[in-house]
Amino acid sequence: MKLSEILKDIEILSATAALDMEIGGVSYDSRRTEKGDLFVAVKGFESDGHRFIPTAMEKGAAAVLCEDAPTDGTPYIQIADCRRGLAIASRNFFGDPAASMTVVGITGTSGKTSSSYLIKHLLESALGAKVGLIGTNGHMIGEEFLPSAYTTPESYELHKLFRRMADEGCSHVVMEVSSHSLALERVAGIRFDTALYTNLSQDHLDFHKTMEEYAAAKKKIFSMCSAACVNADDAWAAYMTEGASCPVLRFSAERADADLYAGDIALSAEGVRFTASYRGERAETSLGIPGLFSVHNALGVIAVGLSLGLPLADCAAALRDAKGVKGRLERVPTDGDYTVLIDYSHKPDALENVLRTLRPLTRGRLIVLFGCGGDRDRLKRPIMGRIAEELADLCIVTSDNPRTEDPETIIDEILAGMSGDPERILRICDRAEAIRTALDKARGGDVILLAGKGHEDYQIVGHEKHHMDEREIVADYLRIRGKR
């Protein structure tokens, strides 16, 4: 591909490279640069890609895309922003594959992962479409699963993934769009057919510094979409859509004057039921994930379907037969009148939110099993202990992913925030044993929350991953108990 084609839609400040030269690839890591590549010198937080221009040239790079022009005769194209430049160049190099598919982008603090899987199910159920998915739990091409390191990949990997999805027959892509990806221009140059906004609460302030900066990053998506679906019950909703030039579909579980409204809401430990109203139409639906937030997630999914032209009845029907989302208040089959849920809540606010959600839905006792990851924020450990004791009837403190830390020491730090009441607090380091103990203690009407691991089917001890799937532990326990 000619360099001029790769640079389409990129404003050039100056250049010494021949724009008609042939380029074999695009790279931004000098260690992976190959002969004939265009090397993009991205200024990072820990290192500046400009430092690695000599290494990239030694590897055979044909030219460099940079912000600071080299003075040693290296063929270069100087632009204002190499992060954005990498995104546009990657899009062009792979032939803009996203443009050949319907792209749904989801942003917000919570609910992105659940919404993405539910929207994928909706499109498959209602349209028979082959759908790609990009997100926190991993990526999918139809039913094929691909592991992921980031919620939203770096722009080069993102467009490479789009190319593969398009080549393998995907007509739609549903992707989580993180605030980092918006702020760092990873999604620059993508036109979203529909953007869904879920909510905004305090998170990632180590990066964004203030809530206003965090919100501004999220808001960027509304200048990149053809239609928007917005949770009108969120305090930041009006800010997000202020000045939006595209149609906005507002959904609500509180305001009957919203475009899409949920009435007759019924909440239980088994899930939610409600009646969706849209432009005079009504449809009853349900979702097997408990909590009022599931009503908002379901409304967002329906809103996306409506914005893409699907009938309300089809959207409601697809939700009714959705199986939920792995690791997001996922129900695990049991042999009695009690409920076992697996959830990824591994931070203080997430644990508090899920326990407060389950408290009014619990007929018996609320039992929580949790730990904290090693080599991570130690300050949150006693905080999570305090939250668990305040909101649950029985707490089982165990190991999460200890990594290189001593799991017993991690538990000590969690227990520092708790009273030590032996009637309400159990310490069991072995997580499988802890789960079996929780099941031993289950009575009718109890809800057992296995918190922290969610979709993970492994435990990290030291630097190694060991297989451990909580679903399998529960199933094995019930099978053995059934034979007694």
Phi, psi and omega in degrees: 000138180289148180302322181298326179289322178293329183270007179304134179072011175252125180283121183266129178273318176199161182200144170242347179285145178286119186289347179264007179289154178275135180244132183269340182188174177238135178220154175230003177239114185300334180291338181252005181291138179239166182302130179090002181284156163266117180267127181258119184270088182275133175275111181264184180278331181255335179210156182252121181302339179297332179294337186257010177301315179301319179296317180297320179292322176298328179285350177109013178304141182277329182196167179236143173259123191213165174262327178251116186292130176291156183245012185255015179091000177298130176297126186221162168232119182265130178226175184278328188216108184282338175296310177295322179299320178298318181296313182291318180296320179295316177304312183293320182298320181272006175081026179048058184295332180298329182293341180270358181236161173275121187249124176250123179252137181238126177228159184144168180284311183238155173092356183296312184295311179302314181298321183296317180292322180291322178292320176302314178298318179302312183293323177291319183288314186277329185246346186069024186279154168269124191238133171269150179225137180230122182184192187297316183288342185139180179249157178222143170239099191065243179261355180281130182259137178233125179298155179221153178260333183231153175303309176240118183296165171301154191301321180297311178296326180297312181287331173297320177292318175304316182300316180295319179299314180296317181295332181266013169094014177287133175261341182225150174228132175244124184223140170285136180241103184284159177296326178299316183294328178287315181293325184263013172064024179294333182254014178301139177088359177264136174255115179275129177293322176216138175242133179249128175251124184267304184183175177217126173218170188299125178190155174058026180284350171295333180262312186273343176076313180227160176297327180295319177292321178298314179296320180297324177295315179298321185297336183305330184296335183281356170260005185237012187232160178266343177206151182230142175237124192228134174287101184290347180276352180275142185296336182264005186300314182298319179297317184300322185259002179300123179079009181296134181265355181257164175298140181241124176256114182262133179238152186205149171254005183236328187250114181290346180272001177292160179300320179233125188230141177256117177243173179053044184287130176235124182249140175209173178293343180273343181149203183231151173227145176196170176251122179270131179241130181211115176051047177086350177267152178225143178210131177277141179211174180206163178213131185278041175231117186289159175110147179298329178299333178291331175295315179296317178300316180296318178298319178298320178296314178299318181300318178298315178301315179298319181294337177267005174094010179279146177292149179303317182299321180292321179295315180296319181295320180296321179295321183300327182257012176289142183269004183090192185233131182303124175082003178244094186044049181281125178281136178250131180303139179231177181250017184208185182274058175213163186240135174244126181235139175250130181218150184279003185302101184236009176237157183306311183293323179294317179295318179297315182298317183288324178292320178293329176293317185280335185306308181286350182264358186262118179281328180254236180259149174260115182249127179240134175243126185201166172210195176223145181289146176279160180060029178227182183312111181281335184295334183283344188298304178295333178294316179294324176298315180296316180299315182298316182292325180292325192252346181247159178275327179222130180244129174245109183268125187220195181264147176252248170252093186293336182054234186268004178268159174286119183299329179293324177293321177299316179296321176304317183288329174292314183294340178298339179263008185239164186283336183087010180299112184293343178283337186239350184229121177245142179245113180222104188294317181291116188294322179297317178297321179298319178295316179297324177295318178300317180292324176301324186272353185294136175234170180304132179087353180287152171239124178253121178255118173264101191256145169112324184268322177057239184285348184294140176241033182210166171230133181265115177240122189068235177249012185245146174265129177246136181298129174201107181248118183297331178296318179293321180298316179295313182298318180296319179299313181294323179296314180294318180296325181293340181268352183289000000 
